[in-house]
Amino acid sequence: MMMAVYHEIIPVETDRRVSFEDVTEKVQDIVEQSGIRNGLVNVFSQHTSCCVFIQEDSEDETYWHTPLILQDMVNAMEKVFPTCRNEGQYLHPGPIHTKNAMELRDEKPEWLLNTDGHLRSVLLGRSETIPLVEGEMTLGEFGRIYFSDMDQTRARERKVRVQIVGE
């Protein structure tokens, strides 16, 4: 039997703060659309200051509607990689990157104050692969798939890629 491959993109609007999007239901809908019953589901962020991870839904949330367990993670990450508030706080971006970003990509200087987001996303990872068995993702009883934009410099549209391989 031949393996099938199915790919979809989930657009996500992010804010000027660490933001989270529970994409579990959207990924499940894509699984159903794919017709693939057994295989692997890969959920991936191509953005270098974003991440994808599995965590439980803690049910309680902050006034910004962030689940408390995710706010706990943000608080802990702040201690490891403090939010970049001014140039020179981190080595990156250096003068060459800054010059190229502004001249070649028309970026604003304040957009370059996102080194903390890049470091945090590397630590958390940019993808999750979930076994698919009989049309169901094996997330466990409380597992949820979250996309997070760790870049706090601007709001924008991001893409979450979902690729399913199987039969």
C-alpha positions, -999 to 999 in steps of 0.1 A, spaced: 0 0 0 12 35 -9 16 62 18 -4 93 14 7 129 23 -16 157 32 -7 193 40 -26 223 53 -18 257 68 -36 272 98 -33 310 98 -29 326 133 -31 363 142 -7 372 170 -4 401 193 25 423 207 30 400 236 37 363 240 6 347 225 -8 312 225 -32 296 201 -47 262 209 -48 246 175 -59 211 186 -94 212 171 -81 227 138 -55 200 135 -81 173 142 -103 188 115 -74 187 91 -68 150 101 -104 143 92 -102 161 59 -71 142 50 -88 108 51 -56 93 66 -64 70 95 -30 57 106 3 75 104 20 106 118 7 142 122 34 169 122 26 204 134 53 228 125 62 265 128 85 279 101 89 311 121 121 313 141 106 331 171 76 308 173 71 273 187 47 244 188 43 222 218 19 199 237 7 208 271 -25 202 291 -53 227 293 -52 241 328 -88 254 325 -81 285 346 -67 316 328 -53 351 332 -72 382 324 -55 381 290 -71 346 285 -38 328 288 -41 293 305 -24 295 339 0 267 331 12 286 300 16 318 320 37 298 345 59 288 315 62 324 303 71 335 339 98 308 340 111 316 306 114 353 316 140 342 342 160 322 317 157 346 287 145 381 299 124 401 275 146 421 252 139 457 260 168 476 245 196 472 220 228 457 234 209 436 260 219 405 239 247 401 214 221 396 186 213 415 165 247 428 157 254 457 134 255 438 101 221 421 108 206 454 119 218 472 88 206 444 65 172 442 83 166 479 79 180 483 44 171 451 27 139 441 45 125 475 55 123 464 91 119 489 119 148 489 145 124 481 174 114 449 156 149 436 161 144 435 199 131 399 197 162 379 206 144 365 237 117 351 214 142 333 192 160 318 222 127 307 238 114 291 207 146 271 202 143 258 238 106 248 233 109 235 198 92 244 165 73 212 159 55 182 174 48 149 158 18 129 170 10 93 162 -23 89 144 -42 57 152 -76 49 137 -82 86 128 -74 99 163 -43 118 175 -28 101 205 -25 132 227 -36 115 259 -65 126 281 -54 162 286 -30 169 258 -35 200 237 -14 213 208 -4 249 212 12 274 188 31 302 204 45 334 191 73 345 214 81 377 195 68 406 215 77 434 190 46 434 167 13 418 158 12 398 126 -2 368 108 17 336 113 14 301 97 11 268 114 19 240 89 2 206 94 15 176 74 0 141 78 18 111 64 2 76 65 -26 55 51 
